Amino acid sequence: MLVGDAFGGFGGIAKFNRDFLTALCEQAVQVRVLPRSITEPVESGMPGGLVYDRRAAAGKGAFARRLAACLTRRGHINAVICGHINLLPAAWLLARLRRARLVLVIHGFEAWGRVRSSVVHWLARRVDAVVSVSRTSAERFCGWSGFDLERVSIVPNCVDLDRFQPQPKDTAMMQRLGLGGGPVILTLGRIFANERYKGFDEVIDLMPRLLARDPSLQYLIVGDGNDRVRLESKVEAMQLAGAVVFAGRIDEADKVGIYNLADAYVMPSSGEGFGIVLLEAAACGIPVVGSSIDGSRDALRHGELGRLVDPHNSDALFDAIVATLAAGRRERPAGLDMFSEQAFKNRVSAWTAQLCKN
């Protein structure tokens, strides 16, 4: 499997790759992984049967050398799994020369529109199988690539329901972040200029109207990236200092506590392939407002697990936030079990069996 990152990675795609690899190895499958990058300490206790080639993450040259080593290594390769569409040329070459089936995994925005590379565009319809985290991403990928939608396997992200649980608000954490006693709305995600589809701007733009209803309301933004300075300048220009709180990037160990500070989780995104944070918040009993125009609708089961709203409709978003805060409910919604870790493993097991059969 060729991946952007997995173990030693950060974010939703890295988490999916870790879960996917773990589930594969539980099927008594041996997997060799070539990661393009490792930015975090690599977790201990990786699954048996997993060979994680850390040398591949030392730059483009190192990745190419480790790929070449796979071309000459003895033994049969059943399948080459491409964990990101940008790695498709390398994955195709390896699969072709080793006479293995080629599988492409797609997530969100990176696979929604026609890719810039004519080579990747040509290869996209020639893979043997596609795994997508959502029906939305599958439909958009097939729309430009010409790949048969019926041949796409949907394997949505999973959430650890034992870990993400409702808890009382951590008053010490609130004080450390500068939160008062009023209601808190939360968005968690990477803050990068090329990922402005997360919905931070849309919520900030509504804060004056929301504060007019409740001056004690605060918007907590958790995450970091090269677009944070722009957002902070925007907040200052709108005179929202104190009402909008930037927590920066948090440790994974603090994630459950952060979710439980919120009275509503709001992510009016327009480019999410799935949105695992929506499920993590819901598992903590936090009522969720998500997008009706991207993969969030798959994560929220078309409105069963949270409110869906068009992020481009500011009035609808305002009404959804107000209604969610007014409801005041903090309880885990029914139906989250379909996104449990065991359900994920079952899907991967069924997919593996189908791949081997074909």
C-alpha positions in Angstrom: 0.0 0.0 0.0 1.3 3.4 -1.0 0.1 6.2 1.3 0.6 9.9 1.9 0.8 9.1 5.6 -0.7 6.6 8.1 1.2 5.7 11.3 3.1 8.8 12.2 0.6 10.9 10.4 -2.0 13.5 11.4 -5.6 14.0 10.2 -8.6 12.1 8.9 -6.9 10.4 5.9 -4.0 9.2 8.1 -6.5 7.8 10.6 -8.4 6.0 7.9 -5.2 4.5 6.6 -4.2 3.3 10.1 -7.6 1.7 10.6 -7.7 0.2 7.1 -4.2 -1.4 7.5 -5.1 -2.7 11.0 -8.2 -4.3 9.6 -6.3 -5.8 6.6 -3.7 -7.4 8.9 -6.5 -8.9 11.1 -7.5 -10.9 7.9 -4.0 -12.6 8.1 -2.9 -10.4 5.2 0.7 -9.3 5.1 1.0 -5.7 4.0 4.1 -3.7 3.1 3.5 0.1 3.4 5.4 2.9 1.7 4.5 6.2 3.4 5.4 9.5 1.7 5.8 11.3 5.0 6.0 10.8 8.7 5.4 13.9 10.7 4.5 12.5 14.1 6.1 9.9 16.4 5.2 6.5 15.0 2.8 4.7 17.3 4.0 1.6 19.1 2.1 -1.7 18.8 1.5 -1.7 15.0 -0.4 -4.8 13.9 1.3 -8.0 13.1 1.8 -8.7 9.4 2.5 -5.0 8.8 5.8 -4.0 7.3 6.1 -0.2 7.6 8.9 1.0 5.5 9.9 4.3 7.3 12.8 4.8 4.9 10.3 5.6 2.1 9.3 8.8 4.0 12.8 10.4 3.7 11.9 12.4 0.5 11.0 11.8 -3.1 14.3 10.0 -3.9 14.0 7.7 -1.0 10.4 6.9 -1.9 11.4 6.1 -5.4 14.2 3.8 -4.2 11.9 1.9 -1.9 9.4 1.6 -4.7 12.2 0.1 -6.9 13.0 -2.4 -4.1 9.4 -3.6 -4.2 9.8 -4.2 -7.9 12.6 -6.7 -7.4 11.5 -8.3 -4.1 10.7 -11.9 -4.3 7.3 -13.2 -3.6 3.8 -12.8 -5.1 1.9 -9.5 -4.7 -1.9 -9.9 -4.8 -2.8 -6.3 -4.9 -1.2 -2.8 -4.9 -3.4 -0.3 -2.9 -3.0 3.3 -3.8 -3.9 5.4 -0.7 -4.0 8.8 -2.5 -4.8 9.6 -6.1 -1.6 11.6 -6.5 0.4 8.4 -6.0 -1.5 6.6 -8.7 1.3 6.6 -11.4 3.7 5.0 -8.9 1.1 2.5 -7.8 0.1 1.6 -11.4 3.8 1.0 -12.3 4.3 -1.3 -9.4 1.1 -3.2 -10.0 1.8 -3.5 -13.8 5.3 -4.8 -13.4 4.4 -7.2 -10.5 1.2 -8.4 -12.3 -1.0 -7.4 -9.3 -4.4 -5.9 -9.1 -4.5 -2.1 -8.6 -6.9 -0.6 -6.0 -7.4 3.1 -5.5 -8.7 4.6 -2.3 -10.4 8.0 -2.5 -11.5 10.3 0.2 -12.7 13.8 -0.7 -11.8 17.0 -2.5 -8.6 15.5 -4.0 -10.6 13.1 -6.1 -13.8 15.1 -6.8 -12.8 17.0 -9.9 -10.8 16.2 -12.9 -7.2 16.0 -11.8 -4.5 18.2 -13.4 -2.3 15.3 -14.4 -3.4 13.8 -17.7 -1.6 10.6 -16.7 -3.6 10.3 -13.5 -6.8 11.1 -15.4 -6.0 8.3 -17.9 -5.2 5.8 -15.1 -8.2 6.6 -12.9 -10.6 4.6 -15.0 -8.2 1.7 -15.5 -7.8 0.6 -11.9 -9.2 -2.7 -10.9 -11.1 -1.6 -7.9 -12.0 1.6 -6.0 -12.7 2.1 -2.3 -14.4 5.3 -1.3 -15.1 6.7 2.2 -18.5 8.0 1.1 -21.1 7.7 -1.6 -20.7 11.4 -2.3 -17.0 11.0 -3.1 -17.7 7.9 -5.2 -20.3 9.7 -7.3 -18.1 12.7 -7.9 -15.1 10.6 -8.8 -17.0 8.5 -11.2 -18.5 11.6 -12.8 -15.2 12.8 -14.2 -13.2 9.6 -14.4 -15.8 7.4 -16.1 -15.2 4.6 -13.6 -18.3 2.4 -13.1 -20.0 3.5 -9.9 -21.3 0.0 -9.2 -17.7 -1.2 -8.9 -16.9 1.2 -6.1 -16.9 -0.2 -2.5 -18.0 2.2 0.2 -16.0 1.8 3.4 -16.7 4.8 5.6 -14.5 6.0 8.4 -14.9 4.7 11.9 -15.0 6.1 15.4 -13.9 4.6 18.7 -17.2 4.6 20.5 -15.5 3.4 23.7 -13.2 6.4 23.8 -15.4 9.2 22.5 -18.0 9.4 25.3 -20.1 12.2 26.9 -18.3 13.8 29.8 -18.8 16.9 32.1 -17.1 20.0 30.9 -13.5 20.3 32.1 -13.5 23.6 33.9 -9.7 23.7 34.1 -9.5 23.3 30.3 -12.1 26.0 29.9 -10.1 28.5 31.9 -6.9 27.6 30.1 -8.6 28.3 26.8 -10.2 31.5 28.0 -13.8 30.2 27.8 -16.4 31.8 30.0 -19.6 30.2 31.3 -21.7 30.8 28.1 -22.5 28.4 25.3 -19.7 27.2 23.1 -19.8 26.3 19.4 -16.8 24.3 18.1 -15.1 23.5 14.9 -12.0 21.3 14.7 -9.9 20.9 11.7 -6.7 21.9 9.8 -6.6 25.6 8.9 -4.9 25.7 5.5 -5.4 28.2 2.7 -6.0 25.3 0.2 -8.7 23.8 2.6 -10.9 26.8 3.1 -13.9 24.6 2.5 -13.9 23.6 6.3 -16.4 26.4 7.1 -14.5 28.5 9.6 -15.3 31.7 7.6 -19.0 31.0 7.4 -19.3 30.7 11.2 -17.2 33.7 11.9 -19.3 35.8 9.5 -22.4 34.9 11.5 -20.9 35.7 15.0 -22.2 39.3 15.1 -25.8 38.0 14.6 -25.3 35.2 17.0 -23.8 37.5 19.7 -26.8 39.8 19.3 -28.9 37.0 20.6 -26.5 35.8 23.3 -23.5 38.0 24.1 -21.9 35.2 26.1 -21.6 32.8 23.2 -18.1 31.9 22.1 -16.8 30.1 19.0 -13.9 27.8 19.7 -11.6 27.0 16.7 -9.3 24.0 17.2 -6.5 23.4 14.7 -3.6 25.1 13.1 -2.2 25.9 9.7 -1.0 28.6 7.3 -4.4 30.2 7.1 -4.8 30.9 10.8 -3.2 34.3 10.6 -5.7 35.4 8.0 -8.6 34.2 10.2 -7.2 35.9 13.3 -6.9 39.2 11.4 -10.4 38.8 10.2 -11.7 38.3 13.7 -9.8 41.3 14.9 -11.2 43.5 12.1 -14.7 42.3 13.0 -14.0 43.2 16.7 -14.7 39.6 17.7 -11.7 39.2 20.0 -12.7 37.1 22.9 -15.8 35.8 21.2 -13.8 33.7 18.8 -11.1 31.7 20.5 -8.2 30.0 18.6 -7.0 27.0 20.6 -4.3 25.9 18.1 -3.5 22.3 17.6 -4.2 20.0 20.5 -2.8 16.7 21.7 -4.8 13.7 20.6 -5.2 12.9 24.3 -7.1 16.1 24.9 -9.6 15.6 22.0 -12.4 14.0 24.0 -12.2 16.8 26.6 -12.3 19.5 23.8 -15.4 18.0 22.2 -17.1 18.0 25.6 -16.6 21.7 26.1 -19.0 22.4 23.2 -22.7 22.9 23.3 -22.8 22.5 19.5 -20.4 21.2 16.9 -20.7 23.3 13.7 -18.9 22.5 10.5 -20.5 24.0 7.4 -18.0 22.6 5.0 -18.2 22.3 1.2 -15.3 19.9 0.5 -15.3 17.1 3.1 -15.2 13.6 1.8 -16.7 12.3 5.0 -16.0 14.2 8.2 -14.9 11.9 11.0 -14.9 14.9 13.4 -18.7 15.0 13.1 -19.0 11.4 14.4 -16.5 12.0 17.2 -18.5 15.0 18.4 -21.8 13.1 18.1 -20.3 10.2 20.0 -19.5 12.7 22.8 -23.1 13.6 22.9 -22.6 17.0 21.2 -25.4 18.0 18.8 -23.9 18.5 15.3 -24.6 20.9 12.4 -23.0 19.6 9.2 -23.1 20.3 5.5 -25.8 19.1 3.1 -23.6 19.4 0.0 -20.5 17.3 0.7 -19.6 14.0 2.4 -20.8 15.2 5.7 -24.3 14.1 4.7 -23.0 10.5 4.5 -21.4 10.8 7.9 -24.6 12.2 9.5 -26.7 9.6 7.6 -28.6 12.3 5.7 -29.8 14.0 8.8 -30.3 11.1 11.2 -27.3 12.0 13.3 -27.3 15.7 13.1 -28.7 18.8 11.3 -27.7 19.3 7.7 -27.6 22.8 6.1 -26.3 24.4 2.9 -23.2 26.2 4.0 -23.7 28.9 1.3 -27.1 29.8 2.8 -26.1 32.0 5.8 -29.7 32.4 7.0 -30.2 28.6 7.1 -26.9 28.2 8.9 -27.9 30.8 11.4 -31.2 29.2 12.1 -29.6 25.8 12.4 -27.1 27.0 15.0 -29.7 28.8 17.0 -32.1 25.9 17.0 -29.3 23.5 18.0 -28.3 25.6 20.9 -31.9 26.2 22.0 -32.5 22.5 22.1 -29.9 22.1 24.8 -29.6 18.3 24.4 -26.3 16.6 25.1 -26.8 12.9 24.3 -25.3 10.4 21.9 -27.7 9.8 19.0 -28.9 6.4 18.0 -27.4 4.9 14.9 -23.7 5.5 15.5 -23.0 1.8 15.7 -22.8 1.5 12.0 -19.6 3.6 12.2 -18.0 1.6 15.0 -14.6 0.1 14.7 -16.0 -3.4 14.5 -18.4 -2.4 11.7 -15.4 -1.0 9.9 -13.4 -4.2 10.3 -16.4 -6.2 9.0 -16.6 -4.1 5.9 -12.9 -4.4 5.2 -13.1 -8.2 5.7 -16.0 -8.4 3.2 -14.1 -6.2 0.8 -11.0 -8.3 1.1 -12.9 -11.5 0.5 -14.5 -10.0 -2.6 -11.2 -8.8 -3.9 -9.6 -12.3 -3.5 -12.6 -13.9 -5.2 -12.3 -11.7 -8.2 
